Amino acid sequence: MRVPLPYLVLFGGTAAVMVFFTGPARLIRGHGAAGAGLGEVPAAYEEALRARSHGAHCEIRTQAEREAPTGSPDGPRPGTGKA
């Protein structure tokens, strides 16, 4: 009956680790603290292993963050070339 003992120890250790990390995972998800960090993980992976797609990703993010220029209500519209 000594043969199952290593398997029981392995199973018990794995179960203990899963239970230990379940509490902090619920806390982080509940507060939304993991959103910003997890959003950058794919970008870091692509930067390391896929240089071309990372460049495209950066360009898309830059375009998404740009805002259209707004002019004064009294002045000319931006981009018309009139001074």
N, CA, C and O atoms as a CHARMM CRD file, in Angstrom:
* protein
*
  332
    1    1 MET  N      0.81300  -1.21400   0.00000 PROA 1      0.00000
    2    1 MET  CA     0.00000   0.00000   0.00000 PROA 1      0.00000
    3    1 MET  C      0.84600   1.26400   0.00000 PROA 1      0.00000
    4    1 MET  O      0.30600   2.35800   0.16500 PROA 1      0.00000
    5    2 ARG  N      2.13300   1.14700  -0.17700 PROA 2      0.00000
    6    2 ARG  CA     2.97100   2.34400  -0.20300 PROA 2      0.00000
    7    2 ARG  C      3.00700   2.99200  -1.57400 PROA 2      0.00000
    8    2 ARG  O      3.43800   4.14000  -1.68000 PROA 2      0.00000
    9    3 VAL  N      2.58700   2.33300  -2.60000 PROA 3      0.00000
   10    3 VAL  CA     2.67900   2.86200  -3.95800 PROA 3      0.00000
   11    3 VAL  C      1.81600   4.11400  -4.14700 PROA 3      0.00000
   12    3 VAL  O      2.29100   5.06100  -4.77500 PROA 3      0.00000
   13    4 PRO  N      0.57700   4.17700  -3.64200 PROA 4      0.00000
   14    4 PRO  CA    -0.23200   5.38900  -3.88300 PROA 4      0.00000
   15    4 PRO  C      0.20100   6.61000  -3.07000 PROA 4      0.00000
   16    4 PRO  O     -0.26300   7.71600  -3.34600 PROA 4      0.00000
   17    5 LEU  N      1.07400   6.44100  -2.07900 PROA 5      0.00000
   18    5 LEU  CA     1.45600   7.56800  -1.23600 PROA 5      0.00000
   19    5 LEU  C      2.06900   8.73500  -2.01800 PROA 5      0.00000
   20    5 LEU  O      1.67600   9.87200  -1.75700 PROA 5      0.00000
   21    6 PRO  N      3.00500   8.53700  -2.96100 PROA 6      0.00000
   22    6 PRO  CA     3.52000   9.69300  -3.71800 PROA 6      0.00000
   23    6 PRO  C      2.44200  10.38900  -4.55300 PROA 6      0.00000
   24    6 PRO  O      2.45000  11.61000  -4.71200 PROA 6      0.00000
   25    7 TYR  N      1.52200   9.58900  -5.07800 PROA 7      0.00000
   26    7 TYR  CA     0.44300  10.19200  -5.86300 PROA 7      0.00000
   27    7 TYR  C     -0.48600  11.01400  -4.97800 PROA 7      0.00000
   28    7 TYR  O     -0.95600  12.07600  -5.38400 PROA 7      0.00000
   29    8 LEU  N     -0.75000  10.52700  -3.77500 PROA 8      0.00000
   30    8 LEU  CA    -1.58900  11.28000  -2.85000 PROA 8      0.00000
   31    8 LEU  C     -0.90300  12.57300  -2.40600 PROA 8      0.00000
   32    8 LEU  O     -1.54900  13.61100  -2.26200 PROA 8      0.00000
   33    9 VAL  N      0.40000  12.49700  -2.19400 PROA 9      0.00000
   34    9 VAL  CA     1.14600  13.71000  -1.82200 PROA 9      0.00000
   35    9 VAL  C      1.12700  14.71400  -2.96900 PROA 9      0.00000
   36    9 VAL  O      0.93200  15.90900  -2.74400 PROA 9      0.00000
   37   10 LEU  N      1.32600  14.24700  -4.18000 PROA 10     0.00000
   38   10 LEU  CA     1.29800  15.12900  -5.35200 PROA 10     0.00000
   39   10 LEU  C     -0.08400  15.75100  -5.53900 PROA 10     0.00000
   40   10 LEU  O     -0.20100  16.95300  -5.77600 PROA 10     0.00000
   41   11 PHE  N     -1.11600  14.93800  -5.43400 PROA 11     0.00000
   42   11 PHE  CA    -2.48000  15.44500  -5.57800 PROA 11     0.00000
   43   11 PHE  C     -2.81500  16.43700  -4.46700 PROA 11     0.00000
   44   11 PHE  O     -3.40700  17.48500  -4.72400 PROA 11     0.00000
   45   12 GLY  N     -2.43200  16.10400  -3.22400 PROA 12     0.00000
   46   12 GLY  CA    -2.70400  17.00000  -2.10200 PROA 12     0.00000
   47   12 GLY  C     -1.96400  18.33100  -2.23900 PROA 12     0.00000
   48   12 GLY  O     -2.52100  19.38500  -1.93500 PROA 12     0.00000
   49   13 GLY  N     -0.71300  18.28300  -2.69600 PROA 13     0.00000
   50   13 GLY  CA     0.04500  19.51600  -2.89500 PROA 13     0.00000
   51   13 GLY  C     -0.54900  20.39400  -3.97700 PROA 13     0.00000
   52   13 GLY  O     -0.63700  21.61300  -3.82900 PROA 13     0.00000
   53   14 THR  N     -0.95800  19.75900  -5.07100 PROA 14     0.00000
   54   14 THR  CA    -1.59200  20.51000  -6.15800 PROA 14     0.00000
   55   14 THR  C     -2.89400  21.14200  -5.68700 PROA 14     0.00000
   56   14 THR  O     -3.17000  22.30100  -5.99800 PROA 14     0.00000
   57   15 ALA  N     -3.68600  20.39900  -4.94800 PROA 15     0.00000
   58   15 ALA  CA    -4.95000  20.93100  -4.42300 PROA 15     0.00000
   59   15 ALA  C     -4.69800  22.08800  -3.46500 PROA 15     0.00000
   60   15 ALA  O     -5.43400  23.07500  -3.47900 PROA 15     0.00000
   61   16 ALA  N     -3.66900  21.97800  -2.63500 PROA 16     0.00000
   62   16 ALA  CA    -3.36300  23.05900  -1.69400 PROA 16     0.00000
   63   16 ALA  C     -2.94600  24.33400  -2.42500 PROA 16     0.00000
   64   16 ALA  O     -3.35000  25.42800  -2.03000 PROA 16     0.00000
   65   17 VAL  N     -2.16000  24.21100  -3.46600 PROA 17     0.00000
   66   17 VAL  CA    -1.73900  25.37800  -4.24500 PROA 17     0.00000
   67   17 VAL  C     -2.94200  26.02000  -4.92200 PROA 17     0.00000
   68   17 VAL  O     -3.06300  27.24400  -4.94000 PROA 17     0.00000
   69   18 MET  N     -3.83400  25.20000  -5.47900 PROA 18     0.00000
   70   18 MET  CA    -5.02800  25.74200  -6.14400 PROA 18     0.00000
   71   18 MET  C     -5.90300  26.50400  -5.15000 PROA 18     0.00000
   72   18 MET  O     -6.39700  27.58900  -5.45600 PROA 18     0.00000
   73   19 VAL  N     -6.09300  25.93100  -3.95500 PROA 19     0.00000
   74   19 VAL  CA    -6.90900  26.59700  -2.94000 PROA 19     0.00000
   75   19 VAL  C     -6.22500  27.87900  -2.47400 PROA 19     0.00000
   76   19 VAL  O     -6.89900  28.88200  -2.24000 PROA 19     0.00000
   77   20 PHE  N     -4.89900  27.86400  -2.33700 PROA 20     0.00000
   78   20 PHE  CA    -4.16400  29.03000  -1.87100 PROA 20     0.00000
   79   20 PHE  C     -4.29700  30.20200  -2.83400 PROA 20     0.00000
   80   20 PHE  O     -4.41100  31.34500  -2.39200 PROA 20     0.00000
   81   21 PHE  N     -4.28700  29.94500  -4.14500 PROA 21     0.00000
   82   21 PHE  CA    -4.34900  31.02800  -5.12000 PROA 21     0.00000
   83   21 PHE  C     -5.76500  31.41400  -5.52500 PROA 21     0.00000
   84   21 PHE  O     -5.94100  32.41100  -6.22600 PROA 21     0.00000
   85   22 THR  N     -6.76700  30.67200  -5.11600 PROA 22     0.00000
   86   22 THR  CA    -8.14500  31.00300  -5.46900 PROA 22     0.00000
   87   22 THR  C     -8.60700  32.28300  -4.77900 PROA 22     0.00000
   88   22 THR  O     -9.28400  33.10400  -5.39900 PROA 22     0.00000
   89   23 GLY  N     -8.25800  32.46400  -3.52800 PROA 23     0.00000
   90   23 GLY  CA    -8.67600  33.66200  -2.78100 PROA 23     0.00000
   91   23 GLY  C     -8.15100  34.94700  -3.38700 PROA 23     0.00000
   92   23 GLY  O     -8.94300  35.84500  -3.67700 PROA 23     0.00000
   93   24 PRO  N     -6.83400  35.07400  -3.59400 PROA 24     0.00000
   94   24 PRO  CA    -6.33800  36.30400  -4.22300 PROA 24     0.00000
   95   24 PRO  C     -6.88300  36.52100  -5.63500 PROA 24     0.00000
   96   24 PRO  O     -7.08900  37.66200  -6.05000 PROA 24     0.00000
   97   25 ALA  N     -7.11600  35.43800  -6.37400 PROA 25     0.00000
   98   25 ALA  CA    -7.64800  35.59900  -7.72900 PROA 25     0.00000
   99   25 ALA  C     -9.05300  36.19900  -7.68600 PROA 25     0.00000
  100   25 ALA  O     -9.38400  37.07100  -8.48900 PROA 25     0.00000
  101   26 ARG  N     -9.86100  35.73900  -6.76500 PROA 26     0.00000
  102   26 ARG  CA   -11.21600  36.31400  -6.63500 PROA 26     0.00000
  103   26 ARG  C    -11.15600  37.78000  -6.21900 PROA 26     0.00000
  104   26 ARG  O    -11.92400  38.60800  -6.70800 PROA 26     0.00000
  105   27 LEU  N    -10.24600  38.08500  -5.32100 PROA 27     0.00000
  106   27 LEU  CA   -10.10300  39.46300  -4.85100 PROA 27     0.00000
  107   27 LEU  C     -9.67400  40.39300  -5.98800 PROA 27     0.00000
  108   27 LEU  O    -10.21400  41.48900  -6.13900 PROA 27     0.00000
  109   28 ILE  N     -8.70800  39.95200  -6.77800 PROA 28     0.00000
  110   28 ILE  CA    -8.21700  40.77500  -7.88000 PROA 28     0.00000
  111   28 ILE  C     -9.29900  40.96400  -8.93300 PROA 28     0.00000
  112   28 ILE  O     -9.49400  42.07600  -9.42500 PROA 28     0.00000
  113   29 ARG  N    -10.00300  39.89900  -9.28200 PROA 29     0.00000
  114   29 ARG  CA   -11.06900  40.01400 -10.27900 PROA 29     0.00000
  115   29 ARG  C    -12.20600  40.88600  -9.77400 PROA 29     0.00000
  116   29 ARG  O    -12.80700  41.63000 -10.55000 PROA 29     0.00000
  117   30 GLY  N    -12.50900  40.80300  -8.48700 PROA 30     0.00000
  118   30 GLY  CA   -13.60600  41.58100  -7.92000 PROA 30     0.00000
  119   30 GLY  C    -13.32800  43.07400  -7.93600 PROA 30     0.00000
  120   30 GLY  O    -14.24600  43.87200  -8.12500 PROA 30     0.00000
  121   31 HSD  N    -12.08800  43.45600  -7.74400 PROA 31     0.00000
  122   31 HSD  CA   -11.72500  44.87400  -7.72500 PROA 31     0.00000
  123   31 HSD  C    -11.32200  45.39500  -9.09300 PROA 31     0.00000
  124   31 HSD  O    -11.17600  46.60400  -9.27100 PROA 31     0.00000
  125   32 GLY  N    -11.14200  44.52100 -10.04900 PROA 32     0.00000
  126   32 GLY  CA   -10.75100  44.95200 -11.38400 PROA 32     0.00000
  127   32 GLY  C     -9.31200  45.41200 -11.47100 PROA 32     0.00000
  128   32 GLY  O     -8.96500  46.18200 -12.36600 PROA 32     0.00000
  129   33 ALA  N     -8.47300  44.96000 -10.56700 PROA 33     0.00000
  130   33 ALA  CA    -7.08900  45.41600 -10.53400 PROA 33     0.00000
  131   33 ALA  C     -6.22200  44.73900 -11.59400 PROA 33     0.00000
  132   33 ALA  O     -5.12100  45.21200 -11.87600 PROA 33     0.00000
  133   34 ALA  N     -6.69000  43.65800 -12.17800 PROA 34     0.00000
  134   34 ALA  CA    -5.85900  42.91200 -13.12300 PROA 34     0.00000
  135   34 ALA  C     -6.07800  43.35400 -14.56300 PROA 34     0.00000
  136   34 ALA  O     -5.35600  42.89700 -15.45000 PROA 34     0.00000
  137   35 GLY  N     -7.03100  44.21100 -14.82500 PROA 35     0.00000
  138   35 GLY  CA    -7.37200  44.56300 -16.19800 PROA 35     0.00000
  139   35 GLY  C     -6.25000  45.21600 -16.97600 PROA 35     0.00000
  140   35 GLY  O     -5.98300  44.81500 -18.10900 PROA 35     0.00000
  141   36 ALA  N     -5.59100  46.19700 -16.41700 PROA 36     0.00000
  142   36 ALA  CA    -4.54900  46.92100 -17.14200 PROA 36     0.00000
  143   36 ALA  C     -3.32700  46.04700 -17.38300 PROA 36     0.00000
  144   36 ALA  O     -2.73800  46.08200 -18.46300 PROA 36     0.00000
  145   37 GLY  N     -2.95600  45.28300 -16.40500 PROA 37     0.00000
  146   37 GLY  CA    -1.77600  44.43500 -16.55300 PROA 37     0.00000
  147   37 GLY  C     -1.97700  43.31600 -17.55300 PROA 37     0.00000
  148   37 GLY  O     -1.08000  43.01200 -18.33900 PROA 37     0.00000
  149   38 LEU  N     -3.14100  42.70600 -17.52800 PROA 38     0.00000
  150   38 LEU  CA    -3.39800  41.59600 -18.44000 PROA 38     0.00000
  151   38 LEU  C     -3.60300  42.07100 -19.86900 PROA 38     0.00000
  152   38 LEU  O     -3.42700  41.29000 -20.80500 PROA 38     0.00000
  153   39 GLY  N     -3.96600  43.31200 -20.05600 PROA 39     0.00000
  154   39 GLY  CA    -4.13700  43.82700 -21.41000 PROA 39     0.00000
  155   39 GLY  C     -2.82800  43.98500 -22.15300 PROA 39     0.00000
  156   39 GLY  O     -2.81000  43.96900 -23.38400 PROA 39     0.00000
  157   40 GLU  N     -1.73900  44.13700 -21.43100 PROA 40     0.00000
  158   40 GLU  CA    -0.43400  44.33400 -22.05100 PROA 40     0.00000
  159   40 GLU  C      0.33000  43.04100 -22.28300 PROA 40     0.00000
  160   40 GLU  O      1.37400  43.05600 -22.93600 PROA 40     0.00000
  161   41 VAL  N     -0.16200  41.92600 -21.76500 PROA 41     0.00000
  162   41 VAL  CA     0.54200  40.65600 -21.92800 PROA 41     0.00000
  163   41 VAL  C      0.65000  40.25900 -23.39600 PROA 41     0.00000
  164   41 VAL  O      1.74600  39.90600 -23.83000 PROA 41     0.00000
  165   42 PRO  N     -0.43200  40.29700 -24.19100 PROA 42     0.00000
  166   42 PRO  CA    -0.27200  39.93200 -25.60800 PROA 42     0.00000
  167   42 PRO  C      0.67300  40.87400 -26.35600 PROA 42     0.00000
  168   42 PRO  O      1.39000  40.44000 -27.25800 PROA 42     0.00000
  169   43 ALA  N      0.68100  42.14000 -25.99700 PROA 43     0.00000
  170   43 ALA  CA     1.57400  43.08400 -26.66300 PROA 43     0.00000
  171   43 ALA  C      3.03400  42.76000 -26.35900 PROA 43     0.00000
  172   43 ALA  O      3.88900  42.86400 -27.23800 PROA 43     0.00000
  173   44 ALA  N      3.31800  42.37400 -25.13500 PROA 44     0.00000
  174   44 ALA  CA     4.69500  42.01400 -24.77900 PROA 44     0.00000
  175   44 ALA  C      5.12800  40.74100 -25.50400 PROA 44     0.00000
  176   44 ALA  O      6.27100  40.63200 -25.94900 PROA 44     0.00000
  177   45 TYR  N      4.21800  39.78700 -25.61900 PROA 45     0.00000
  178   45 TYR  CA     4.52200  38.54600 -26.34200 PROA 45     0.00000
  179   45 TYR  C      4.81000  38.84300 -27.80400 PROA 45     0.00000
  180   45 TYR  O      5.77600  38.32800 -28.36600 PROA 45     0.00000
  181   46 GLU  N      3.98000  39.66800 -28.41800 PROA 46     0.00000
  182   46 GLU  CA     4.17800  39.99400 -29.82600 PROA 46     0.00000
  183   46 GLU  C      5.44900  40.80100 -30.03600 PROA 46     0.00000
  184   46 GLU  O      6.12000  40.64300 -31.05600 PROA 46     0.00000
  185   47 GLU  N      5.78400  41.65400 -29.09500 PROA 47     0.00000
  186   47 GLU  CA     7.02100  42.43500 -29.22100 PROA 47     0.00000
  187   47 GLU  C      8.23300  41.51300 -29.22200 PROA 47     0.00000
  188   47 GLU  O      9.19300  41.74400 -29.95700 PROA 47     0.00000
  189   48 ALA  N      8.18800  40.47800 -28.40500 PROA 48     0.00000
  190   48 ALA  CA     9.33200  39.57900 -28.29700 PROA 48     0.00000
  191   48 ALA  C      9.42000  38.61100 -29.47100 PROA 48     0.00000
  192   48 ALA  O     10.51200  38.35400 -29.97800 PROA 48     0.00000
  193   49 LEU  N      8.28600  38.07400 -29.90900 PROA 49     0.00000
  194   49 LEU  CA     8.33000  36.98700 -30.88000 PROA 49     0.00000
  195   49 LEU  C      7.83000  37.36000 -32.27300 PROA 49     0.00000
  196   49 LEU  O      8.15500  36.68400 -33.25000 PROA 49     0.00000
  197   50 ARG  N      7.06400  38.40100 -32.36700 PROA 50     0.00000
  198   50 ARG  CA     6.50800  38.78800 -33.66800 PROA 50     0.00000
  199   50 ARG  C      6.70400  40.29800 -33.86400 PROA 50     0.00000
  200   50 ARG  O      5.82500  41.09800 -33.54400 PROA 50     0.00000
  201   51 ALA  N      7.83700  40.65600 -34.37700 PROA 51     0.00000
  202   51 ALA  CA     8.18500  42.07900 -34.46400 PROA 51     0.00000
  203   51 ALA  C      7.25300  42.84100 -35.40500 PROA 51     0.00000
  204   51 ALA  O      6.86600  43.97000 -35.10100 PROA 51     0.00000
  205   52 ARG  N      6.89100  42.25300 -36.52500 PROA 52     0.00000
  206   52 ARG  CA     6.02900  42.97400 -37.47500 PROA 52     0.00000
  207   52 ARG  C      4.63400  43.20600 -36.91900 PROA 52     0.00000
  208   52 ARG  O      4.09500  44.30400 -37.05200 PROA 52     0.00000
  209   53 SER  N      4.04700  42.20600 -36.30700 PROA 53     0.00000
  210   53 SER  CA     2.70200  42.39300 -35.77800 PROA 53     0.00000
  211   53 SER  C      2.71300  43.34100 -34.58000 PROA 53     0.00000
  212   53 SER  O      1.72700  44.03600 -34.33300 PROA 53     0.00000
  213   54 HSD  N      3.82200  43.37400 -33.83300 PROA 54     0.00000
  214   54 HSD  CA     3.89700  44.32800 -32.72500 PROA 54     0.00000
  215   54 HSD  C      3.91600  45.76400 -33.25400 PROA 54     0.00000
  216   54 HSD  O      3.28800  46.65100 -32.67600 PROA 54     0.00000
  217   55 GLY  N      4.63500  45.98500 -34.34700 PROA 55     0.00000
  218   55 GLY  CA     4.63600  47.32000 -34.94300 PROA 55     0.00000
  219   55 GLY  C      3.24400  47.73000 -35.39300 PROA 55     0.00000
  220   55 GLY  O      2.84300  48.88100 -35.22000 PROA 55     0.00000
  221   56 ALA  N      2.51200  46.79500 -35.96700 PROA 56     0.00000
  222   56 ALA  CA     1.13400  47.08700 -36.38400 PROA 56     0.00000
  223   56 ALA  C      0.25000  47.35600 -35.17100 PROA 56     0.00000
  224   56 ALA  O     -0.60500  48.24000 -35.20700 PROA 56     0.00000
  225   57 HSD  N      0.45400  46.60000 -34.10200 PROA 57     0.00000
  226   57 HSD  CA    -0.32100  46.80100 -32.88100 PROA 57     0.00000
  227   57 HSD  C     -0.07600  48.20000 -32.31200 PROA 57     0.00000
  228   57 HSD  O     -1.01600  48.88100 -31.90300 PROA 57     0.00000
  229   58 CYS  N      1.17800  48.62100 -32.28900 PROA 58     0.00000
  230   58 CYS  CA     1.50000  49.96300 -31.77900 PROA 58     0.00000
  231   58 CYS  C      0.87400  51.04800 -32.64000 PROA 58     0.00000
  232   58 CYS  O      0.38000  52.04900 -32.12000 PROA 58     0.00000
  233   59 GLU  N      0.89400  50.85800 -33.93800 PROA 59     0.00000
  234   59 GLU  CA     0.29100  51.84100 -34.84000 PROA 59     0.00000
  235   59 GLU  C     -1.22500  51.92500 -34.63600 PROA 59     0.00000
  236   59 GLU  O     -1.79700  53.01500 -34.64100 PROA 59     0.00000
  237   60 ILE  N     -1.86100  50.78600 -34.46200 PROA 60     0.00000
  238   60 ILE  CA    -3.30800  50.77800 -34.24000 PROA 60     0.00000
  239   60 ILE  C     -3.64500  51.47600 -32.92400 PROA 60     0.00000
  240   60 ILE  O     -4.59800  52.25200 -32.86200 PROA 60     0.00000
  241   61 ARG  N     -2.87200  51.20500 -31.87400 PROA 61     0.00000
  242   61 ARG  CA    -3.13100  51.87000 -30.59200 PROA 61     0.00000
  243   61 ARG  C     -2.91700  53.36900 -30.69200 PROA 61     0.00000
  244   61 ARG  O     -3.67500  54.14300 -30.10600 PROA 61     0.00000
  245   62 THR  N     -1.88800  53.79300 -31.43100 PROA 62     0.00000
  246   62 THR  CA    -1.62400  55.22200 -31.59900 PROA 62     0.00000
  247   62 THR  C     -2.77600  55.89600 -32.32500 PROA 62     0.00000
  248   62 THR  O     -3.20800  56.98200 -31.93900 PROA 62     0.00000
  249   63 GLN  N     -3.27300  55.25700 -33.37600 PROA 63     0.00000
  250   63 GLN  CA    -4.39900  55.81900 -34.11900 PROA 63     0.00000
  251   63 GLN  C     -5.66000  55.87400 -33.26800 PROA 63     0.00000
  252   63 GLN  O     -6.44500  56.81600 -33.37600 PROA 63     0.00000
  253   64 ALA  N     -5.85600  54.87000 -32.42700 PROA 64     0.00000
  254   64 ALA  CA    -7.04900  54.85500 -31.58200 PROA 64     0.00000
  255   64 ALA  C     -6.98700  55.94200 -30.51000 PROA 64     0.00000
  256   64 ALA  O     -8.02400  56.46700 -30.10300 PROA 64     0.00000
  257   65 GLU  N     -5.79500  56.28200 -30.05200 PROA 65     0.00000
  258   65 GLU  CA    -5.65400  57.28600 -29.00400 PROA 65     0.00000
  259   65 GLU  C     -5.68400  58.71700 -29.53800 PROA 65     0.00000
  260   65 GLU  O     -5.87300  59.66200 -28.77300 PROA 65     0.00000
  261   66 ARG  N     -5.50000  58.87700 -30.83600 PROA 66     0.00000
  262   66 ARG  CA    -5.53600  60.22100 -31.41300 PROA 66     0.00000
  263   66 ARG  C     -6.93800  60.79500 -31.32700 PROA 66     0.00000
  264   66 ARG  O     -7.93100  60.07900 -31.45400 PROA 66     0.00000
  265   67 GLU  N     -6.99700  62.06500 -31.11300 PROA 67     0.00000
  266   67 GLU  CA    -8.27100  62.76400 -31.10300 PROA 67     0.00000
  267   67 GLU  C     -8.31100  63.71300 -32.29000 PROA 67     0.00000
  268   67 GLU  O     -7.29300  64.27800 -32.68700 PROA 67     0.00000
  269   68 ALA  N     -9.49000  63.87700 -32.84200 PROA 68     0.00000
  270   68 ALA  CA    -9.65200  64.81800 -33.94700 PROA 68     0.00000
  271   68 ALA  C     -9.48400  66.23300 -33.39700 PROA 68     0.00000
  272   68 ALA  O    -10.02700  66.54700 -32.33900 PROA 68     0.00000
  273   69 PRO  N     -8.74400  67.08700 -34.09600 PROA 69     0.00000
  274   69 PRO  CA    -8.57000  68.45300 -33.59300 PROA 69     0.00000
  275   69 PRO  C     -9.88600  69.21900 -33.63200 PROA 69     0.00000
  276   69 PRO  O    -10.63600  69.16100 -34.60700 PROA 69     0.00000
  277   70 THR  N    -10.13600  69.91500 -32.57500 PROA 70     0.00000
  278   70 THR  CA   -11.35800  70.73300 -32.51800 PROA 70     0.00000
  279   70 THR  C    -10.95300  72.19300 -32.51600 PROA 70     0.00000
  280   70 THR  O    -10.01300  72.59000 -31.82800 PROA 70     0.00000
  281   71 GLY  N    -11.64700  72.96000 -33.26700 PROA 71     0.00000
  282   71 GLY  CA   -11.33600  74.38300 -33.36200 PROA 71     0.00000
  283   71 GLY  C    -12.26100  75.21600 -32.50300 PROA 71     0.00000
  284   71 GLY  O    -13.17000  74.70800 -31.84700 PROA 71     0.00000
  285   72 SER  N    -12.00900  76.47100 -32.52700 PROA 72     0.00000
  286   72 SER  CA   -12.82900  77.43100 -31.80400 PROA 72     0.00000
  287   72 SER  C    -14.15400  77.60900 -32.53700 PROA 72     0.00000
  288   72 SER  O    -14.18700  77.49700 -33.76300 PROA 72     0.00000
  289   73 PRO  N    -15.23600  77.87800 -31.83500 PROA 73     0.00000
  290   73 PRO  CA   -16.50700  78.11500 -32.52000 PROA 73     0.00000
  291   73 PRO  C    -16.47500  79.34400 -33.42300 PROA 73     0.00000
  292   73 PRO  O    -17.25300  79.42900 -34.37300 PROA 73     0.00000
  293   74 ASP  N    -15.58300  80.30000 -33.14100 PROA 74     0.00000
  294   74 ASP  CA   -15.51700  81.52100 -33.93500 PROA 74     0.00000
  295   74 ASP  C    -14.52300  81.43400 -35.08800 PROA 74     0.00000
  296   74 ASP  O    -14.61700  82.21100 -36.03800 PROA 74     0.00000
  297   75 GLY  N    -13.57100  80.50100 -35.01900 PROA 75     0.00000
  298   75 GLY  CA   -12.51800  80.44600 -36.01900 PROA 75     0.00000
  299   75 GLY  C    -12.83800  79.45300 -37.13000 PROA 75     0.00000
  300   75 GLY  O    -13.87700  78.79400 -37.11800 PROA 75     0.00000
  301   76 PRO  N    -11.91600  79.36100 -38.09400 PROA 76     0.00000
  302   76 PRO  CA   -12.11100  78.42200 -39.19100 PROA 76     0.00000
  303   76 PRO  C    -11.96800  76.97400 -38.70700 PROA 76     0.00000
  304   76 PRO  O    -11.38200  76.71200 -37.65600 PROA 76     0.00000
  305   77 ARG  N    -12.50000  76.06800 -39.47300 PROA 77     0.00000
  306   77 ARG  CA   -12.40700  74.65600 -39.13500 PROA 77     0.00000
  307   77 ARG  C    -10.98300  74.16600 -39.36200 PROA 77     0.00000
  308   77 ARG  O    -10.34000  74.56900 -40.33100 PROA 77     0.00000
  309   78 PRO  N    -10.48500  73.30700 -38.48800 PROA 78     0.00000
  310   78 PRO  CA    -9.12500  72.80000 -38.67300 PROA 78     0.00000
  311   78 PRO  C     -9.04100  71.93200 -39.92300 PROA 78     0.00000
  312   78 PRO  O     -9.97200  71.19900 -40.25700 PROA 78     0.00000
  313   79 GLY  N     -7.91400  72.03100 -40.59600 PROA 79     0.00000
  314   79 GLY  CA    -7.69400  71.22300 -41.77700 PROA 79     0.00000
  315   79 GLY  C     -8.20200  71.82300 -43.08000 PROA 79     0.00000
  316   79 GLY  O     -8.06300  71.20500 -44.13600 PROA 79     0.00000
  317   80 THR  N     -8.79200  73.02200 -43.02500 PROA 80     0.00000
  318   80 THR  CA    -9.30200  73.63300 -44.25900 PROA 80     0.00000
  319   80 THR  C     -8.23000  74.44800 -44.95600 PROA 80     0.00000
  320   80 THR  O     -8.37900  74.78200 -46.13100 PROA 80     0.00000
  321   81 GLY  N     -7.14800  74.77700 -44.25500 PROA 81     0.00000
  322   81 GLY  CA    -6.05000  75.52300 -44.86100 PROA 81     0.00000
  323   81 GLY  C     -6.30200  77.03300 -44.87500 PROA 81     0.00000
  324   81 GLY  O     -5.45800  77.78500 -45.36000 PROA 81     0.00000
  325   82 LYS  N     -7.42000  77.48300 -44.36500 PROA 82     0.00000
  326   82 LYS  CA    -7.70200  78.93000 -44.34300 PROA 82     0.00000
  327   82 LYS  C     -7.24100  79.51200 -43.02700 PROA 82     0.00000
  328   82 LYS  O     -7.48700  78.93900 -41.96600 PROA 82     0.00000
  329   83 ALA  N     -6.58000  80.63400 -43.09200 PROA 83     0.00000
  330   83 ALA  CA    -6.06300  81.27900 -41.87900 PROA 83     0.00000
  331   83 ALA  C     -7.02900  82.28100 -41.34000 PROA 83     0.00000
  332   83 ALA  O     -6.75400  82.91700 -40.32200 PROA 83     0.00000
